[in-house]
Amino acid sequence: MTQTQVIAVYQPTLQAIAVRMLGSMTDAEDAVHDTFLKWLTIDTTKIENIKAYLVRMVTNACLNIINARNRRKNAPLEEFQEVLEDKNVENTLTLFDVENQLNEAWTFMHRKLEPIERGIFVLRELFNVDYEDLQVIFDRKADNCRKIVSRAKEKLKTPEFPRLPISLPQLHLLESFRNACQKGHLAPLISDLYADLFEEN
């Protein structure tokens, strides 16, 4: 497809995602506009899944807008939070090998759960994201999100079989997962978990 065709085909989808995430048509239009501006500046010849790539881009743009809103509201708290996070990571690293444990946890969930189950389970059970927020992020009703969490828990209880290596497309998710657990950087993880739903479409 030409660049013009890409914009025409995917603009409605990106617009819908941005409106759901931001709750504002004006902000959504800004996020989609920024997404396509960046798209026009990069080499797209090696991108195999255009939809997944654009979804990740617009999700990141939306999260940047959300983060900017939060910074305006909570600017005095952020520096204090960063100090606490850094101190917590420093102390934790002296007790056990965090990196290996996080790698093990992620690869275990990667083997056991489907992308939608993994995304909702991780955000709910590990980071205590409200079901109302999960409903917005994944475009699933809150009750459905609860059922998905319950199903994921049951799957994680099943016996473990011989391990399979983690696939290369999942490596960026593993890095986001580590950063969220160790440093509290949740926004990139949300973006990657959401975009992961479209990787195979």
N, C-alpha and C positions, 0 to 999 in steps of 0.2 A: 504493500500500500504506500501511496505517497503521503507526505506529511499532512497535507490537507485532508486526505481521506482518514488518516488516523484520528485527527482532531474531530472530524464529523462523526465517526463511528463511536468513539469512546467518550466524547464530551458528556452525553446524558448520564452514563454510568458514573463517571467521576463526579459530576454535579450532585447526583443522588447521594453518593457516599459522603461528600463534603457537607451537604445539608444535614444529614443524619448526625454527623460528628459535631458540627458547629452550632446547629440550631439557628442559623442566620443565613439568609440567602445572599446578603452582601458579602459576608465573610467567605461563604462557599464559592462565590464567583471569583473572589480574590485568590483563593487556594487553587482553583482550577486554572485560572489565568497564569499563576506562577508556575504551576506544573507544566503547562504546555510551553511556556517560555523556556524553561530548563530543557524540556524535551527537544526543542528546536536547536539547542546549542550542543547537544551530545552526539556522539557517533552511535547511531542506532542499528548499524548493519549487523552487529553480532548479537543483538537482543532476540532471543528465540520466542519468548512469550511476552508480547507487547502489553497485553491486558494486565498481567501480573506486575509488570514493571511500572506501568502507569498507576495502578492501584497503590503500590507501595509509595510512589512519588507523591500522590495526592494525599495519602494518609499522613505522610511525613509533613507535608505542608499544613495540613489541618492541626496536627499535634504542635507544630511550631506556633500557630496562632493561639491554640489553647494555652501553651506554655507562656506565651507573651501576656495573655490575659492574667494568668496566675501570678506572674512576676509583678505585674502592676498592683495586684491585690496584696501580695504577700512578700514584697521585696525585703522588709526587715527580717523575715523569718528564714529566708533562704540561706544566708551566710551561716546562721546558727545551725541549720539542718546539715549543711555540708560539713561543718566541723564535727558534728556528732557522727555522721556517716563515716568520715575518714577515720575517726577514733575507733569506731566499732569494727571497721574492717581491719585496722591495725591490730586490735586486741584479738580478734577472731583468728587471724592468720598465725598467731603465736600458739594457738591451742590445737589446730589440726589442719590437714591439707585441704583447704576449702576448694581449690581448683579441681582436684581429682574427684571430690565428692559431688560437686556440681556437674562435672562431666558425666559421672555415673548416673546421677539422677535424671539428667536430660536424655541420655541415650536410652535409659529404661523407659521413659515416657514416650520417646520417639518410636520405640519398637511396639509398644502396647496400644497407643491411642491414635485415632484419626486426627487430622489437623484441627477440626472444629472442637473435638473433645479435648485435645491438648491445650488449645488456646483458652477455652473457657475454664478448664480445670486449673491451669497454672495461675491465671489471674485471680480466680476466686479463692482457691485453697492456699496458695502460697503468698498472695499479695492482698487478699481480703477485699477485692474489688466488688462493689455492690452489684446485685443482680440487675438493678435498673441501669447501671452503667454498662454492664455486659450486654444488655439488650440493645443499647445504642451502638456499641462497638461492632457487634457481630450480626446485627439486624435479626435477632432471634428474640422471641417473647421471653420474659423473665421466667415463666413457668417451664418453658422449654429448656432454658439454660440450667435450671435446677435439675431437670431430668438428665441432661447431658453430664452434669457433674456426678450425679449418682451412678450413671452408667460407666463413667470413667473410673470411679472408685472400684466398681466391681471388676472391671478389666484389670486394674492394677493388682488385684488380689489373686489373679490366676497364676499358676506355676510358671516359672521362667524356663524358657527353652534355650538351646544354644544361641549365643549372641551373634548378631549380624553387625557388620560395620556401619557406622552412621553415614548416610549419603551426603555427597558434597553440597547439594542445595541446602542442607540443614545446618551447615557450619555457621552461617551468619546468625541463625536462630540461637545456636549454642552460645555464641559470643554475646548476643543481646541478653540471653538468660543469665549468664555469668554476671554481666554488668548490673542487671536489675537486682540480683541477689546480693552482690558484694557492695554496690555503690548506690543502690536505690534509684538507678536510672530506668524508670519504668516505661517512659514514652517510646523509646526505640523498640522495646520488646512488644508493646501493644501493636506498633506499626508492623513489625515482622510477623507476628502471629496472625494478624488480619490478612496480610498479603499472602501468607502461606496457603490460605484457603483457595487461592486462584492459581497456584503454581502449576497444577496439572490440567487446568481448563484451557 
